[in-house]
Amino acid sequence: MNNNLDNSAEIAANSPDIKVVIDVETTGLDYRREKIIEFAGVKLVNNQITEEFETLINPQQEIRHSSIEIHGITPEMVADAPTIADVMPKILDFIGDYPIVAHNAIFDYSFVNQACKELYGHGISNPRIDTFQMYKEVFPDEHSHGMESLMKRFNIDFPVRHRAMADAKGLACVYPHLNDFYEKKYQWQLAQIDNIEYLFERYLRLQDAIQTLQAEMFDLKSIFKVYFEQNGREIVATTGEVLSCSTKPSYCYDTRMLMDIINREGLHERAYKINTGFIDRLIHDPDTDERLRNELMECRINMRETQNVSVIKPEKCQTCYNE
């Protein structure tokens, strides 16, 4: 028997479970242009808060009015605060190489990572745990998956005030409960593997039923539209729901004027999302100019693979076999 392996396993089993819950407030939404103005971290050791760290940060640039309306941090509040160069060593020391927990983690992680890159030429490599995605997976039926909804779901009474420490502490309190549900769901999924053929048959039955119901609902809504086109009045159901009709205007915008405003106000993250599917199709299109293809490929910053489960119809399967 290998005693070294036994000792390693015993040490790993007895090692404390340490995670760092963080939250940042910023001058704006674009991590490449905006800066951190407040950082807060809470260290969880075996799901218990053991340490806290928070600081205001002088961004040495303007704080956007839209951001001030969210977190309430004004230029006067950070005027005498340390710069990111002053506090980054303390932030890195606090987070160490522990997994980072945050709600919509890519936002907080990207700002800390970018600040580290600008100061030291390299980013952070901590594992990232996103409670927003965990919440969506465990409770997909919730209308909102924001912090307030998460806290309410688990009856955690904590002020979510869009200040870094308040949000970090609140998330630290709710994370063990959410993670417990997340782990239980995963264990339940593993337990169903032996039933996969039966579950696939059940899935197909549900899919057929849903498609039929969707078609029926679409047909009924088309009748409702005709009813209101004939100047029909609102209808109130016995349970209180109201059938009404409203119109919503849609506009075309001057693209050049919009881009100027978006660049000036730093609205990139909220104003648009790059159509990566279109970019990928351009790269793989044989008619795309080689220079353009290479430039587009150089814009790739990382690659991740996602599993797409699909159901192939029998006639399509037969076509594949024949080929």
Contacts in CASP RR format, 6 or more apart in sequence:
PFRMAT RR
TARGET T0000
AUTHOR 0000-0000-0000
METHOD contacts of the structure
MODEL  1
MNNNLDNSAEIAANSPDIKVVIDVETTGLDYRREKIIEFAGVKLVNNQIT
EEFETLINPQQEIRHSSIEIHGITPEMVADAPTIADVMPKILDFIGDYPI
VAHNAIFDYSFVNQACKELYGHGISNPRIDTFQMYKEVFPDEHSHGMESL
MKRFNIDFPVRHRAMADAKGLACVYPHLNDFYEKKYQWQLAQIDNIEYLF
ERYLRLQDAIQTLQAEMFDLKSIFKVYFEQNGREIVATTGEVLSCSTKPS
YCYDTRMLMDIINREGLHERAYKINTGFIDRLIHDPDTDERLRNELMECR
INMRETQNVSVIKPEKCQTCYNE
16 45 0 8 1.000
16 46 0 8 1.000
17 44 0 8 1.000
17 45 0 8 1.000
17 46 0 8 1.000
17 47 0 8 1.000
18 43 0 8 1.000
18 44 0 8 1.000
18 45 0 8 1.000
18 98 0 8 1.000
19 43 0 8 1.000
19 44 0 8 1.000
19 98 0 8 1.000
19 99 0 8 1.000
19 100 0 8 1.000
19 101 0 8 1.000
19 129 0 8 1.000
19 175 0 8 1.000
20 41 0 8 1.000
20 42 0 8 1.000
20 43 0 8 1.000
20 44 0 8 1.000
20 94 0 8 1.000
20 95 0 8 1.000
20 96 0 8 1.000
20 98 0 8 1.000
20 99 0 8 1.000
20 100 0 8 1.000
20 101 0 8 1.000
20 126 0 8 1.000
21 41 0 8 1.000
21 42 0 8 1.000
21 43 0 8 1.000
21 44 0 8 1.000
21 100 0 8 1.000
21 101 0 8 1.000
21 102 0 8 1.000
21 168 0 8 1.000
21 169 0 8 1.000
21 171 0 8 1.000
21 172 0 8 1.000
21 175 0 8 1.000
22 39 0 8 1.000
22 40 0 8 1.000
22 41 0 8 1.000
22 42 0 8 1.000
22 95 0 8 1.000
22 100 0 8 1.000
22 101 0 8 1.000
22 102 0 8 1.000
22 108 0 8 1.000
22 112 0 8 1.000
22 168 0 8 1.000
23 39 0 8 1.000
23 40 0 8 1.000
23 41 0 8 1.000
23 102 0 8 1.000
23 103 0 8 1.000
23 108 0 8 1.000
23 164 0 8 1.000
23 165 0 8 1.000
23 167 0 8 1.000
23 168 0 8 1.000
23 171 0 8 1.000
24 36 0 8 1.000
24 38 0 8 1.000
24 39 0 8 1.000
24 40 0 8 1.000
24 107 0 8 1.000
24 108 0 8 1.000
24 111 0 8 1.000
24 112 0 8 1.000
24 164 0 8 1.000
25 36 0 8 1.000
25 37 0 8 1.000
25 38 0 8 1.000
25 67 0 8 1.000
25 70 0 8 1.000
25 71 0 8 1.000
25 73 0 8 1.000
25 162 0 8 1.000
25 163 0 8 1.000
25 164 0 8 1.000
26 34 0 8 1.000
26 35 0 8 1.000
26 36 0 8 1.000
26 37 0 8 1.000
26 67 0 8 1.000
26 111 0 8 1.000
27 34 0 8 1.000
27 35 0 8 1.000
27 37 0 8 1.000
27 59 0 8 1.000
27 61 0 8 1.000
27 62 0 8 1.000
27 63 0 8 1.000
27 64 0 8 1.000
27 67 0 8 1.000
28 34 0 8 1.000
28 63 0 8 1.000
28 64 0 8 1.000
28 66 0 8 1.000
28 67 0 8 1.000
28 266 0 8 1.000
29 67 0 8 1.000
29 107 0 8 1.000
29 266 0 8 1.000
29 267 0 8 1.000
29 268 0 8 1.000
29 269 0 8 1.000
29 270 0 8 1.000
30 266 0 8 1.000
30 268 0 8 1.000
30 269 0 8 1.000
31 107 0 8 1.000
31 110 0 8 1.000
31 111 0 8 1.000
31 113 0 8 1.000
31 114 0 8 1.000
32 114 0 8 1.000
33 266 0 8 1.000
34 59 0 8 1.000
34 64 0 8 1.000
34 111 0 8 1.000
34 266 0 8 1.000
35 57 0 8 1.000
35 59 0 8 1.000
35 60 0 8 1.000
35 61 0 8 1.000
35 84 0 8 1.000
35 111 0 8 1.000
35 115 0 8 1.000
36 57 0 8 1.000
36 59 0 8 1.000
36 84 0 8 1.000
36 111 0 8 1.000
36 112 0 8 1.000
36 115 0 8 1.000
37 56 0 8 1.000
37 57 0 8 1.000
37 58 0 8 1.000
37 59 0 8 1.000
37 63 0 8 1.000
37 71 0 8 1.000
37 73 0 8 1.000
37 78 0 8 1.000
37 81 0 8 1.000
38 54 0 8 1.000
38 55 0 8 1.000
38 56 0 8 1.000
38 57 0 8 1.000
38 71 0 8 1.000
38 73 0 8 1.000
38 78 0 8 1.000
38 163 0 8 1.000
38 164 0 8 1.000
39 53 0 8 1.000
39 54 0 8 1.000
39 55 0 8 1.000
39 57 0 8 1.000
39 87 0 8 1.000
39 91 0 8 1.000
39 112 0 8 1.000
39 164 0 8 1.000
40 52 0 8 1.000
40 53 0 8 1.000
40 54 0 8 1.000
40 55 0 8 1.000
40 163 0 8 1.000
40 164 0 8 1.000
40 165 0 8 1.000
40 167 0 8 1.000
40 168 0 8 1.000
40 169 0 8 1.000
41 52 0 8 1.000
41 53 0 8 1.000
41 54 0 8 1.000
41 94 0 8 1.000
41 95 0 8 1.000
41 164 0 8 1.000
41 165 0 8 1.000
41 168 0 8 1.000
42 49 0 8 1.000
42 51 0 8 1.000
42 52 0 8 1.000
42 165 0 8 1.000
42 168 0 8 1.000
42 169 0 8 1.000
42 171 0 8 1.000
42 172 0 8 1.000
43 49 0 8 1.000
43 50 0 8 1.000
43 51 0 8 1.000
43 52 0 8 1.000
43 94 0 8 1.000
43 98 0 8 1.000
44 50 0 8 1.000
44 101 0 8 1.000
44 172 0 8 1.000
44 175 0 8 1.000
44 176 0 8 1.000
47 175 0 8 1.000
47 176 0 8 1.000
49 169 0 8 1.000
49 172 0 8 1.000
51 94 0 8 1.000
52 165 0 8 1.000
52 169 0 8 1.000
53 90 0 8 1.000
53 91 0 8 1.000
53 94 0 8 1.000
54 164 0 8 1.000
54 165 0 8 1.000
54 168 0 8 1.000
55 81 0 8 1.000
55 82 0 8 1.000
55 87 0 8 1.000
55 90 0 8 1.000
56 73 0 8 1.000
56 77 0 8 1.000
56 78 0 8 1.000
56 81 0 8 1.000
57 78 0 8 1.000
57 81 0 8 1.000
57 82 0 8 1.000
57 83 0 8 1.000
57 84 0 8 1.000
57 87 0 8 1.000
58 78 0 8 1.000
58 79 0 8 1.000
58 80 0 8 1.000
58 81 0 8 1.000
58 82 0 8 1.000
58 83 0 8 1.000
59 78 0 8 1.000
59 84 0 8 1.000
60 83 0 8 1.000
62 75 0 8 1.000
63 73 0 8 1.000
63 74 0 8 1.000
63 75 0 8 1.000
63 78 0 8 1.000
64 265 0 8 1.000
64 266 0 8 1.000
66 265 0 8 1.000
67 73 0 8 1.000
68 74 0 8 1.000
70 162 0 8 1.000
71 162 0 8 1.000
71 163 0 8 1.000
72 162 0 8 1.000
72 163 0 8 1.000
73 163 0 8 1.000
84 115 0 8 1.000
84 119 0 8 1.000
85 119 0 8 1.000
88 115 0 8 1.000
88 116 0 8 1.000
88 119 0 8 1.000
91 112 0 8 1.000
92 116 0 8 1.000
92 124 0 8 1.000
95 112 0 8 1.000
95 124 0 8 1.000
95 126 0 8 1.000
96 126 0 8 1.000
97 125 0 8 1.000
97 126 0 8 1.000
98 126 0 8 1.000
99 126 0 8 1.000
99 127 0 8 1.000
99 128 0 8 1.000
99 129 0 8 1.000
100 108 0 8 1.000
100 109 0 8 1.000
100 126 0 8 1.000
100 127 0 8 1.000
100 128 0 8 1.000
100 129 0 8 1.000
101 129 0 8 1.000
101 131 0 8 1.000
101 171 0 8 1.000
101 172 0 8 1.000
101 175 0 8 1.000
102 108 0 8 1.000
102 109 0 8 1.000
102 128 0 8 1.000
102 129 0 8 1.000
102 130 0 8 1.000
102 131 0 8 1.000
102 171 0 8 1.000
103 130 0 8 1.000
103 131 0 8 1.000
103 132 0 8 1.000
103 146 0 8 1.000
103 147 0 8 1.000
103 150 0 8 1.000
103 167 0 8 1.000
103 171 0 8 1.000
104 130 0 8 1.000
104 132 0 8 1.000
105 128 0 8 1.000
105 129 0 8 1.000
105 130 0 8 1.000
105 131 0 8 1.000
105 132 0 8 1.000
106 128 0 8 1.000
106 130 0 8 1.000
109 124 0 8 1.000
109 126 0 8 1.000
109 128 0 8 1.000
112 124 0 8 1.000
113 123 0 8 1.000
113 124 0 8 1.000
116 122 0 8 1.000
116 123 0 8 1.000
116 124 0 8 1.000
117 123 0 8 1.000
131 150 0 8 1.000
131 171 0 8 1.000
131 174 0 8 1.000
131 175 0 8 1.000
131 178 0 8 1.000
132 145 0 8 1.000
132 146 0 8 1.000
134 178 0 8 1.000
134 179 0 8 1.000
134 182 0 8 1.000
135 142 0 8 1.000
135 145 0 8 1.000
135 146 0 8 1.000
135 149 0 8 1.000
135 150 0 8 1.000
135 153 0 8 1.000
135 178 0 8 1.000
136 142 0 8 1.000
136 145 0 8 1.000
137 182 0 8 1.000
137 185 0 8 1.000
138 178 0 8 1.000
138 181 0 8 1.000
138 182 0 8 1.000
138 185 0 8 1.000
139 145 0 8 1.000
139 153 0 8 1.000
142 149 0 8 1.000
142 153 0 8 1.000
143 149 0 8 1.000
147 160 0 8 1.000
147 167 0 8 1.000
147 170 0 8 1.000
147 171 0 8 1.000
148 160 0 8 1.000
150 171 0 8 1.000
150 174 0 8 1.000
150 178 0 8 1.000
151 157 0 8 1.000
151 158 0 8 1.000
151 160 0 8 1.000
151 170 0 8 1.000
151 174 0 8 1.000
154 174 0 8 1.000
154 177 0 8 1.000
154 178 0 8 1.000
156 170 0 8 1.000
156 173 0 8 1.000
156 174 0 8 1.000
156 177 0 8 1.000
158 166 0 8 1.000
158 169 0 8 1.000
158 170 0 8 1.000
158 173 0 8 1.000
158 174 0 8 1.000
159 166 0 8 1.000
160 166 0 8 1.000
160 167 0 8 1.000
160 170 0 8 1.000
161 167 0 8 1.000
192 199 0 8 1.000
203 311 0 8 1.000
204 311 0 8 1.000
207 311 0 8 1.000
224 243 0 8 1.000
224 245 0 8 1.000
225 245 0 8 1.000
228 245 0 8 1.000
234 242 0 8 1.000
234 243 0 8 1.000
234 244 0 8 1.000
234 245 0 8 1.000
235 242 0 8 1.000
235 243 0 8 1.000
236 242 0 8 1.000
236 243 0 8 1.000
237 243 0 8 1.000
258 271 0 8 1.000
261 267 0 8 1.000
262 268 0 8 1.000
262 271 0 8 1.000
262 272 0 8 1.000
279 296 0 8 1.000
279 299 0 8 1.000
282 288 0 8 1.000
282 292 0 8 1.000
282 293 0 8 1.000
282 296 0 8 1.000
283 293 0 8 1.000
283 296 0 8 1.000
283 297 0 8 1.000
312 320 0 8 1.000
END
